[in-house]
Amino acid sequence: MIKKDYDAIVVGAGPAGSSVARRAAEQGIKVLIVEKKREIGHPIQCGELVPTVEEFPNILPRAKRGEKLFNIPEWVISNRCSRVAIIGPKKKVHEFKFGSNIVDRSRFDKWLVMNATKAGAELWTCCEAMSAEKNGKEVLVRKEGKNFRLKTDVLIAADGPSSRITRSIGLNPNNPEDLAITIEYLMGGVDTDPDLTEVYFGKEYAPGGYAWIIPKGEGMANVGLGIRTSFSERGVSLRDYLERFIKKHPIASKKFQKGVILSRTGGLVPVGGPIEKTYSENVIVVGDAAGQVMATNGGGIPTAVICGDIGGEAIAKKLRGENDLSFYENEWKKEAGKELYAGVKIRKIVDIALRSDKLADIIFEVLDSKIVEEVIRCRLSMPLNLLYKTVEGLKQSLKVFKK
Ligand SMILES: Cc1cc2nc3c(=O)[nH]c(=O)nc-3n(C[C@H](O)[C@H](O)[C@H](O)COP(=O)(O)OP(=O)(O)OC[C@H]3O[C@@H](n4cnc5c(N)ncnc54)[C@H](O)[C@@H]3O)c2cc1C
């Protein structure tokens, strides 16, 4: 059955999709958001850490719109942190200032989607997009057991890290090898500093990634870790790693002695950088679907919202005949590209240290906290860039040598 025409159909009501929909609807575009979940933002699959408005210029200095978009209302915020501690395998601690709001992610996603519907977008929950056809001009969706074929001028793939839509329109999706797998518990009774986010490195606990304790206040905390399978031990599950972290880590375990697990979650995080091309004639790909995640810290909410906002603008321009969708890619690269691409380069350097705790320890000991801060913030300073070029040069020479 052919149903209703829309100017734009957004697949996915996460931060990326809701931001595209809001911005496009604000400009008079007739937008439909389809979301497969029953409840927006639920279940939560997130550490829930978002930089404060004041911190934004230090994270994405070219994305001026961030300050306006991250004016988060009080009812969405659970806690505030002003510092981050990075802890090496042998307990060496680097601490720096980092202003963050710890949001209630379920409320955060609801807030974003309500902003879109207030601006005029329509929302269908319990509606799964099955495939895109005719270069994105049609989308097959399933809602309440029935199939619909919807027509649209522009389709937005905002359907998360394993984006089905990106694949079905023939763009290259995230490389599965670049997807970090994560597990997280919401814990109560945690003896943690409510003003401090803690990040732990160490092959024994989080191979190829890191573990985190993000305080939500009142003794609650998001406790989780992300790993990459190519770094992990055979036969050790994600859950084993988190249990090991909670029970055996020499520093962290002391905080969990009265801890209780309140809920369990997890998910995928793309850490391979943006996909090759994020638009086609009638389609844009946004947020995790497009790999728009800061690769050294796994943060994807700021970029999803910013790139989403740019996406909404690009759609309006296309439909008004002012520009094609290449505007979207050019603009997000201008505003967030530097940090997104730098993040991948830095991650590749960090990967070498993550292969061995001994090496990681030496690096943690000699590194200045300033450089550790730059790594986490995806800032490719001169020394890091030089190191990256040396490492890549060595890799190339090895390839030639092997031939
Ligand atoms: C455990 C964990 C912790 C994290 N912690 C943080 C953090 O602290 N800070 C941070 O900035 N980032 C964090 N991230 C990353 C962050 O969650 C993502 O970058 C962010 O959610 C990206 O937003 P998005 O809208 O692109 O995708 P998503 O939030 O994944 O939204 C995609 C939406 O599309 C829907 N969908 C998928 N397929 C279909 C379909 N076929 N039809 C209809 N709907 C569909 C999904 O149900 C979902 O609602 C974390 C990720 C994980 C897994």
The ligand as an SDF file (V2000), in Angstrom:
LIG
                    3D

 53 58  0  0  0  0  0  0  0  0999 V2000
   27.0800    1.9490   26.6250 C   0  0  0  0  0  0  0  0  0  0  0  0
   27.2370    3.2510   25.8750 C   0  0  0  0  0  0  0  0  0  0  0  0
   27.6220    4.3940   26.5520 C   0  0  0  0  0  0  0  0  0  0  0  0
   27.7140    5.6210   25.8840 C   0  0  0  0  0  0  0  0  0  0  0  0
   28.0230    6.7390   26.6030 N   0  0  0  0  0  0  0  0  0  0  0  0
   28.0390    7.9430   25.9850 C   0  0  0  0  0  0  0  0  0  0  0  0
   28.2500    9.1210   26.7470 C   0  0  0  0  0  0  0  0  0  0  0  0
   28.3820    9.0960   27.9730 O   0  0  0  0  0  0  0  0  0  0  0  0
   28.2930   10.3060   26.0710 N   0  0  0  0  0  0  0  0  0  0  0  0
   28.1310   10.3770   24.7130 C   0  0  0  0  0  0  0  0  0  0  0  0
   28.1990   11.4850   24.1400 O   0  0  0  0  0  0  0  0  0  0  0  0
   27.9150    9.2600   23.9820 N   0  0  0  0  0  0  0  0  0  0  0  0
   27.8340    8.0550   24.5800 C   0  0  0  0  0  0  0  0  0  0  0  0
   27.5860    6.9300   23.8520 N   0  0  0  0  0  0  0  0  0  0  0  0
   27.3470    7.0690   22.3990 C   0  0  0  0  0  0  0  0  0  0  0  0
   25.9440    7.6490   22.1580 C   0  0  0  0  0  0  0  0  0  0  0  0
   24.9860    6.8880   22.8490 O   0  0  0  0  0  0  0  0  0  0  0  0
   25.6270    7.6630   20.6550 C   0  0  0  0  0  0  0  0  0  0  0  0
   26.6990    8.2600   19.9760 O   0  0  0  0  0  0  0  0  0  0  0  0
   24.3380    8.4180   20.3660 C   0  0  0  0  0  0  0  0  0  0  0  0
   23.2370    7.7510   20.9150 O   0  0  0  0  0  0  0  0  0  0  0  0
   24.1500    8.5570   18.8540 C   0  0  0  0  0  0  0  0  0  0  0  0
   22.8630    9.0350   18.5590 O   0  0  0  0  0  0  0  0  0  0  0  0
   22.1010    8.5380   17.2450 P   0  0  0  0  0  0  0  0  0  0  0  0
   20.8200    9.2760   17.2220 O   0  0  0  0  0  0  0  0  0  0  0  0
   22.9950    8.6090   16.0930 O   0  0  0  0  0  0  0  0  0  0  0  0
   21.8490    6.9770   17.4580 O   0  0  0  0  0  0  0  0  0  0  0  0
   20.9560    6.2230   18.5370 P   0  0  0  0  0  0  0  0  0  0  0  0
   20.9140    6.9580   19.8090 O   0  0  0  0  0  0  0  0  0  0  0  0
   21.4290    4.8160   18.5230 O   0  0  0  0  0  0  0  0  0  0  0  0
   19.4880    6.2880   17.9180 O   0  0  0  0  0  0  0  0  0  0  0  0
   19.1190    5.5090   16.8170 C   0  0  0  0  0  0  0  0  0  0  0  0
   17.6180    5.2360   16.9260 C   0  0  0  0  0  0  0  0  0  0  0  0
   17.1880    4.5880   15.7380 O   0  0  0  0  0  0  0  0  0  0  0  0
   16.2640    3.5910   16.0780 C   0  0  0  0  0  0  0  0  0  0  0  0
   16.2590    2.6150   14.9840 N   0  0  0  0  0  0  0  0  0  0  0  0
   17.2810    1.7960   14.6040 C   0  0  0  0  0  0  0  0  0  0  0  0
   16.9300    1.0940   13.5010 N   0  0  0  0  0  0  0  0  0  0  0  0
   15.6580    1.4820   13.1900 C   0  0  0  0  0  0  0  0  0  0  0  0
   14.7640    1.1000   12.1600 C   0  0  0  0  0  0  0  0  0  0  0  0
   15.1050    0.2070   11.2290 N   0  0  0  0  0  0  0  0  0  0  0  0
   13.5540    1.6840   12.1180 N   0  0  0  0  0  0  0  0  0  0  0  0
   13.1810    2.6000   13.0650 C   0  0  0  0  0  0  0  0  0  0  0  0
   14.0060    2.9870   14.0770 N   0  0  0  0  0  0  0  0  0  0  0  0
   15.2250    2.4460   14.1190 C   0  0  0  0  0  0  0  0  0  0  0  0
   16.8070    3.0250   17.3910 C   0  0  0  0  0  0  0  0  0  0  0  0
   15.7850    2.3640   18.1070 O   0  0  0  0  0  0  0  0  0  0  0  0
   17.2760    4.3070   18.0780 C   0  0  0  0  0  0  0  0  0  0  0  0
   16.2670    4.8850   18.8560 O   0  0  0  0  0  0  0  0  0  0  0  0
   27.4810    5.6800   24.4870 C   0  0  0  0  0  0  0  0  0  0  0  0
   27.1120    4.5260   23.7910 C   0  0  0  0  0  0  0  0  0  0  0  0
   26.9750    3.3210   24.4670 C   0  0  0  0  0  0  0  0  0  0  0  0
   26.5540    2.0930   23.7040 C   0  0  0  0  0  0  0  0  0  0  0  0
  1  2  1  0
  2  3  1  0
  2 52  2  0
  3  4  2  0
  4  5  1  0
  4 50  1  0
  5  6  2  0
  6  7  1  0
  6 13  1  0
  7  8  2  0
  7  9  1  0
  9 10  1  0
 10 11  2  0
 10 12  1  0
 12 13  2  0
 13 14  1  0
 14 15  1  0
 14 50  1  0
 15 16  1  0
 16 17  1  0
 16 18  1  0
 18 19  1  0
 18 20  1  0
 20 21  1  0
 20 22  1  0
 22 23  1  0
 23 24  1  0
 24 25  2  0
 24 26  1  0
 24 27  1  0
 27 28  1  0
 28 29  2  0
 28 30  1  0
 28 31  1  0
 31 32  1  0
 32 33  1  0
 33 34  1  0
 33 48  1  0
 34 35  1  0
 35 36  1  0
 35 46  1  0
 36 37  1  0
 36 45  1  0
 37 38  2  0
 38 39  1  0
 39 40  1  0
 39 45  2  0
 40 41  1  0
 40 42  2  0
 42 43  1  0
 43 44  2  0
 44 45  1  0
 46 47  1  0
 46 48  1  0
 48 49  1  0
 50 51  2  0
 51 52  1  0
 52 53  1  0
M  END
$$$$
